Amino acid sequence: MEEIIQSALEYITNGRGLLIGRLQNLPLIVENLFQRKVLHEEEVSKIQAEVERFDQTRKILDWVSAKGEAACYELLTILDITRKRTLGDADLQQWISCFPFKEDPEMTDYLVVCIDIVLLNMPS
């Protein structure tokens, strides 16, 4: 197995194919992102206006990724805390469990060291 070192942003970017269309309970994710001030009211409205779940997921991932490392870390934290309601799929549960969360909320240059078969075999 190979050691993979990734930031939260890279982890979200590399997991995008796994997340699109498979995240569940998007309103819960969006509400948590809003409460944590990752998303603004206008962004929440635009996500809610999307009819297709695929499009909602893409918007969430695009906006969170564009906001950088701290926003991606917040999303990963939300997915971990809500995993039973948002990550019903066994592959997604394994994917999130591979991200070692740092206890320091002031995370800035956090790097992830993850040895994970799921990531190595993830479709591009």
C-alpha positions as a Markdown table, in Angstrom:
| # | Residue | x | y | z |
|---|---|---|---|---|
| 1 | Met | 0.0 | 0.0 | 0.0 |
| 2 | Glu | 1.1 | 3.5 | -0.7 |
| 3 | Glu | 1.0 | 6.4 | 1.7 |
| 4 | Ile | -1.1 | 9.3 | 0.5 |
| 5 | Ile | -0.7 | 12.8 | 2.0 |
| 6 | Gln | -3.6 | 15.2 | 1.3 |
| 7 | Ser | -5.1 | 18.3 | 2.7 |
| 8 | Ala | -8.8 | 18.5 | 3.3 |
| 9 | Leu | -9.2 | 20.3 | 0.0 |
| 10 | Glu | -7.4 | 17.6 | -1.9 |
| 11 | Tyr | -9.4 | 15.0 | 0.0 |
| 12 | Ile | -12.7 | 16.5 | -1.1 |
| 13 | Thr | -11.4 | 17.1 | -4.7 |
| 14 | Asn | -10.2 | 13.5 | -4.9 |
| 15 | Gly | -13.4 | 12.1 | -3.4 |
| 16 | Arg | -15.7 | 14.2 | -5.7 |
| 17 | Gly | -16.5 | 11.2 | -7.9 |
| 18 | Leu | -17.4 | 9.2 | -4.9 |
| 19 | Leu | -19.6 | 11.9 | -3.4 |
| 20 | Ile | -21.6 | 13.1 | -6.5 |
| 21 | Gly | -25.0 | 11.5 | -6.5 |
| 22 | Arg | -24.3 | 9.4 | -3.4 |
| 23 | Leu | -24.5 | 12.0 | -0.6 |
| 24 | Gln | -27.8 | 11.8 | 1.3 |
| 25 | Asn | -29.8 | 14.3 | 3.3 |
| 26 | Leu | -28.4 | 17.3 | 1.5 |
| 27 | Pro | -30.6 | 19.7 | 3.4 |
| 28 | Leu | -28.9 | 18.6 | 6.6 |
| 29 | Ile | -25.4 | 19.1 | 5.1 |
| 30 | Val | -26.4 | 22.6 | 3.7 |
| 31 | Glu | -27.9 | 23.7 | 7.0 |
| 32 | Asn | -24.8 | 22.7 | 8.9 |
| 33 | Leu | -22.6 | 24.5 | 6.4 |
| 34 | Phe | -24.8 | 27.6 | 6.8 |
| 35 | Gln | -24.7 | 27.4 | 10.6 |
| 36 | Arg | -20.9 | 27.1 | 10.5 |
| 37 | Lys | -20.8 | 30.1 | 8.2 |
| 38 | Val | -19.2 | 28.2 | 5.3 |
| 39 | Leu | -22.2 | 29.0 | 3.1 |
| 40 | His | -24.1 | 32.3 | 2.9 |
| 41 | Glu | -27.9 | 32.6 | 2.7 |
| 42 | Glu | -27.8 | 33.4 | -1.1 |
| 43 | Glu | -25.7 | 30.2 | -1.7 |
| 44 | Val | -28.1 | 28.1 | 0.4 |
| 45 | Ser | -31.0 | 29.5 | -1.7 |
| 46 | Lys | -29.3 | 28.7 | -5.0 |
| 47 | Ile | -28.6 | 25.1 | -3.8 |
| 48 | Gln | -32.2 | 24.7 | -2.7 |
| 49 | Ala | -33.4 | 26.0 | -6.1 |
| 50 | Glu | -31.6 | 23.2 | -7.9 |
| 51 | Val | -34.1 | 20.4 | -8.8 |
| 52 | Glu | -31.6 | 17.6 | -9.3 |
| 53 | Arg | -29.6 | 16.1 | -6.3 |
| 54 | Phe | -26.6 | 15.7 | -8.6 |
| 55 | Asp | -26.6 | 19.5 | -9.3 |
| 56 | Gln | -27.1 | 20.3 | -5.6 |
| 57 | Thr | -24.1 | 18.1 | -4.7 |
| 58 | Arg | -22.0 | 19.7 | -7.4 |
| 59 | Lys | -22.8 | 23.2 | -6.2 |
| 60 | Ile | -22.0 | 22.3 | -2.6 |
| 61 | Leu | -18.7 | 20.7 | -3.5 |
| 62 | Asp | -17.7 | 23.5 | -5.9 |
| 63 | Trp | -18.5 | 26.3 | -3.4 |
| 64 | Val | -16.9 | 24.6 | -0.5 |
| 65 | Ser | -13.8 | 23.7 | -2.5 |
| 66 | Ala | -13.5 | 27.3 | -3.8 |
| 67 | Lys | -13.5 | 28.6 | -0.2 |
| 68 | Gly | -10.4 | 26.6 | 0.6 |
| 69 | Glu | -8.9 | 24.3 | 3.2 |
| 70 | Ala | -10.9 | 25.5 | 6.3 |
| 71 | Ala | -14.2 | 25.2 | 4.5 |
| 72 | Cys | -13.3 | 21.7 | 3.2 |
| 73 | Tyr | -12.3 | 20.6 | 6.7 |
| 74 | Glu | -15.7 | 21.9 | 8.0 |
| 75 | Leu | -17.5 | 19.8 | 5.3 |
| 76 | Leu | -15.5 | 16.7 | 6.2 |
| 77 | Thr | -16.3 | 17.3 | 9.9 |
| 78 | Ile | -20.1 | 17.6 | 9.1 |
| 79 | Leu | -20.0 | 14.4 | 7.0 |
| 80 | Asp | -18.2 | 12.6 | 9.8 |
| 81 | Ile | -20.6 | 13.7 | 12.5 |
| 82 | Thr | -23.7 | 13.0 | 10.4 |
| 83 | Arg | -22.4 | 10.0 | 8.6 |
| 84 | Lys | -25.3 | 7.7 | 9.3 |
| 85 | Arg | -27.7 | 10.2 | 7.8 |
| 86 | Thr | -25.5 | 11.6 | 5.0 |
| 87 | Leu | -23.2 | 8.7 | 4.0 |
| 88 | Gly | -25.4 | 5.6 | 3.9 |
| 89 | Asp | -23.1 | 3.9 | 1.4 |
| 90 | Ala | -20.4 | 1.6 | 2.9 |
| 91 | Asp | -17.8 | 3.0 | 0.5 |
| 92 | Leu | -18.5 | 6.5 | 1.7 |
| 93 | Gln | -18.4 | 5.5 | 5.3 |
| 94 | Gln | -15.0 | 3.9 | 4.8 |
| 95 | Trp | -13.9 | 7.0 | 2.8 |
| 96 | Ile | -14.8 | 9.4 | 5.7 |
| 97 | Ser | -13.3 | 7.2 | 8.3 |
| 98 | Cys | -9.9 | 7.4 | 6.6 |
| 99 | Phe | -9.7 | 11.1 | 7.2 |
| 100 | Pro | -7.9 | 11.6 | 10.6 |
| 101 | Phe | -9.5 | 14.7 | 12.1 |
| 102 | Lys | -7.4 | 17.1 | 14.0 |
| 103 | Glu | -8.8 | 18.2 | 17.4 |
| 104 | Asp | -7.5 | 21.8 | 17.0 |
| 105 | Pro | -10.4 | 23.9 | 15.5 |
| 106 | Glu | -7.8 | 26.4 | 14.4 |
| 107 | Met | -6.7 | 24.0 | 11.7 |
| 108 | Thr | -4.9 | 25.9 | 8.9 |
| 109 | Asp | -2.2 | 23.8 | 7.2 |
| 110 | Tyr | -3.6 | 20.5 | 8.2 |
| 111 | Leu | -2.2 | 17.6 | 6.2 |
| 112 | Val | -3.8 | 14.2 | 6.1 |
| 113 | Val | -1.8 | 11.0 | 6.0 |
| 114 | Cys | -4.1 | 8.3 | 4.9 |
| 115 | Ile | -3.5 | 4.7 | 3.8 |
| 116 | Asp | -6.7 | 3.9 | 2.1 |
| 117 | Ile | -7.5 | 1.3 | -0.5 |
| 118 | Val | -10.7 | 3.1 | -1.3 |
| 119 | Leu | -8.8 | 6.2 | -2.5 |
| 120 | Leu | -6.3 | 4.1 | -4.4 |
| 121 | Asn | -9.1 | 2.4 | -6.3 |
| 122 | Met | -11.4 | 5.4 | -6.6 |
| 123 | Pro | -12.6 | 6.1 | -10.2 |
| 124 | Ser | -11.2 | 9.3 | -11.7 |
